[in-house]
Amino acid sequence: MVVGIHRKTYVKVDLDAIKHNITVEKKQTASDQNIFAVVKANAYGHGIVEVAKAAHDVGVDGYCVAIIDEALALRKAGLEELILVLGVNPFEYAPLMAKNNISTAVGDIDFLKNAQVVLKNEGLQLPVHLALDTGMGRIGFRTQQELKEAVAFINQHNTEFNFEGVFTHFSTADSDKKTAVDYYKKQIAKFNELVSCLKKLPKYVHVANSAASIWHKKCGGNTIRFGITMYGLNPSGDELSMPPEFKPAISLLSEVAAIKRIQRGDSVGYGKTYTAREDEWIATVPIGYADGWLRKMQGFKILIAGNFCEIVGRVCMDQIMVKVPHEVSVGTTVTLIGKEGQKEIRVQDVANQVGTINYEIICLISERVPRIY
Ligand SMILES: *Cc1c(COP(=O)(O)O)cnc(C)c1O
């Protein structure tokens, strides 16, 4: 991916906010709880290595990633804490993970059987976290029978496997609607029922994501997988309110690249979807859907020189046009996400415009946009 370092559009990441959020989380949870910083998907768009190092500075017990390559990037950067790949992986990568001391989620016995052979051949041991499917329907063991079989196999092959963790994932911890709370409770009960067949619990028992750590403090386990809230964002969107101490870390900024006066009746953008009703000032800003600033952002208001200004005409691949109330000079700062004085555009405001969740917006900001710390 070519990164646009000669264009004045960038993501600004406040690493102090991330450190602060981890510290707040530590204060709000029991002292015996471990924290795994979830840094998958380039740390939710914030930059995986920089965020992991910031988390390391304030002290976390490990990192969670989605894919092996993310784990390797952290090892390459010199991070030595536990790294767990949350997704299941092809067994042929078991030796690669073992060599780099990368822990993996395991959701079925076939992985263990196949991986055991290749690990034994190379004299390697792989740390594993057994995933339990308690209602998410994604990965994991669903019955005591399956779980017992897996644990027996691991015990039989403890040269090749280190049974390091057991976990599950909630699908409705971010809502207080009755159906959501009931389902959350069902998942807890299922988790307890499944783990009751284990003679000995592994070192890490983890059930909580950000939402559970905020709204279901008694969910159990000894480790929190701390994701979206580490970035200062609310896992529940606008539904439940989050402790006000958490601070967002991301801003998306650009500069006015061109400014022009158009006459009443002139049109702007592909498909001429916008026509000026009077003489207007139009600023062009170098960001577009190729940067993850979606076409659905047409009509949204962004901050230029202290004013909320409407994006007019269609969002192009690389540029947008914005109606400004008066002439502004080329180089004027444009805030697409973040604060300008007292005014603020939250990631959630962008998500509401697009009809999605804040997670998706930050993951969509493409690698073309440089991250500045
Ligand atoms: C992504 C993910 C998390 C983090 O969730 P947040 O809502 O961002 O806290 C935790 N656990 C698993 C299994 C995940 O996939």
The ligand as a Tripos MOL2 file, in Angstrom:
@<TRIPOS>MOLECULE
LIG
   15    15     1     0     0
SMALL
NO_CHARGES

@<TRIPOS>ATOM
      1 C1        -12.6280   -8.1250   18.8260 C.3       1 LIG1
      2 C2        -12.7760   -9.0090   19.9900 C.ar      1 LIG1
      3 C3        -12.7240   -8.4880   21.2850 C.ar      1 LIG1
      4 C4        -12.6850   -7.0080   21.5840 C.3       1 LIG1
      5 O1        -13.9990   -6.5370   21.5960 O.3       1 LIG1
      6 P1        -14.3300   -5.0210   22.0060 P.3       1 LIG1
      7 O2        -15.8020   -4.9490   21.8530 O.co2     1 LIG1
      8 O3        -13.6100   -4.1700   21.0340 O.co2     1 LIG1
      9 O4        -13.8550   -4.8600   23.3930 O.co2     1 LIG1
     10 C5        -12.7260   -9.3650   22.3400 C.ar      1 LIG1
     11 N1        -12.8060  -10.7010   22.1250 N.ar      1 LIG1
     12 C6        -12.8980  -11.2400   20.9000 C.ar      1 LIG1
     13 C7        -12.9860  -12.7090   20.7560 C.3       1 LIG1
     14 C8        -12.9010  -10.4170   19.7930 C.ar      1 LIG1
     15 O5        -13.0180  -10.9530   18.5780 O.3       1 LIG1
@<TRIPOS>BOND
     1     1     2 1
     2     2     3 ar
     3     2    14 ar
     4     3     4 1
     5     3    10 ar
     6     4     5 1
     7     5     6 1
     8     6     7 2
     9     6     8 1
    10     6     9 1
    11    10    11 ar
    12    11    12 ar
    13    12    13 1
    14    12    14 ar
    15    14    15 1
@<TRIPOS>SUBSTRUCTURE
     1 LIG1         1 GROUP 0 **** ****
